[in-house]
Amino acid sequence: MQVEVDMFSGRPNPHWELTVPESQEFARRFQSLSAHKGEGFVNEGLGYRGLIVRESGAEVEGEREIVIYQGFVVAKRQGKTQQFTDQNRALEKWLIQTGEGRLDDVLYDQISKLAEQK
């Protein structure tokens, strides 16, 4: 699985690959999320817009792209979208932690602080 930090316009976003154990842990955490009921999900604007997880296998039961941002998770597959709640941003924070040592230190510190807000 690949994790991409959605934050740049006009240049490639930073990304890293999860290890097999990390991918399995991600799948476990993802599958434990509750369905989100309520308003839609928006992550537009400049700066940090969340994390995008793209799967390379079947670890997440067929989900192809998963966007995680400020307590919301949107899973997109074959034109269908499902929304989930990321309680206390736990999944987002955990994923950011997997980027430690794989991202530029300054960028890692910046997104870690952003994930702690709200």
Secondary structure by P-SEA (a helix, b strand, c coil): cccccccccccccbbbbbcaaaaaaaaaaaaaccccccbbbbbccccccbbbbbbcccccccccbbbbcccbbbbbcccbbbbbbcccaaaaaaaaaaacccccaaaaaaaaaaaacc
